Amino acid sequence: MPKLSKELILALPKWAREHLLPVLLTIRSAGFLFAVLALWLFATLAYGILAKESFTFDQQILLTLRELHRPLLAVVMLGLTYIGQPIVLLSISTGLGI
């Protein structure tokens, strides 16, 4: 352990060394495991997409959406899409902030 880190740890009160450091190490370990899991999941999905294994699943979703298509629903979806525009989000955020 580098000298500076050891000095900083020893500068902490005894209760902090006994109770706080184990919690911080647990959080760091859990974060690392979560990152590894997320990377594994991403790699698995990317491999499936590159291998074109998801095409059948995507095709089923697109065919189902085509069956559900209605002109009124298209207008509603365009309206919902408009909510994501920066000026709309800024207005909503400002209104909620006030």
N, C-alpha and C positions, 0 to 999 in steps of 0.2 A: 504494500500500500504506500503511495507517495507520502512524503513527510507532511505536506500541507494538508492533505485529506485527513491524516491521522490526528494532526493538531486540531483541525476543525471539529472532528468527532469528540476528541477529548475535552474541547471547550464547551460542549453541550452539558447541560445539567444531567445528573445521574438518572433521573426519571425519564428524561428524553432519550438517553442512550438505551435504557431498558425497554421502553414502551414504544417510542416513536420510530426508531430505526427498524425494528422488525416489521412494522406496518408499512413503512416506505419500501422496504425490500420486497414485501409481498405484493404491493401494488406494481412495482417495477417488473417482477416476475410474471404477474398476471397480464400486464400489458404486452410483454414480450411474447407470451403464449398466444394471446389474441392476435398479434401481428402475424405470427407464424401461421395460425389457422386461416386468417384472411388471405395471406399470400398463397397458401395451398389451395383454397377455394377458387381464387382467381385463376391460378394456373390450371386447375381442373376444368373450369369453364372455358378458358382460352383454348385449351387442347381440344375440347369437344367442338368448339366453333370452327377451329382450323381443320378438324377432321370431318367437318360437315355432318356431324351426328345430330345436330339440333335442327336440321332442315325440316324433318318430318313434324316435329313439335311446332315449329314456327308456321308451317303450312296449315296445320290444323287450326291454330289461333287465327290466322288471316281468313280462312274460309268461314269460321264462326262469326268473325266480325263482319264479313261481307253479308252474311245472312241477317245480321241484326241491323244493317244500314237502313236508315230512314232519313228523309230530308230534314225533318224537324230535329232529329238527333244530331245531324251534321251541324246545324246552326248552333245548337246548345254546346257542342264540343268546340266549335270555333270561339264561342263566348268564353268558355273555360280556359282555352288557350290564351286568349287576350289578357286574362288575369296575370299571366306570367310576364307581361311586358314591364320593363323597368319603371316607366312612369306610373303605372298602376300600383306596382309594389311599393314605390316610394310614397305615393299618396296614402295607401293603406297603412304603411309603417308610421308615417307622420301622424295620421289620424289616431292610431292606437297609442302612439307616444304622448300625444296631447291628452 
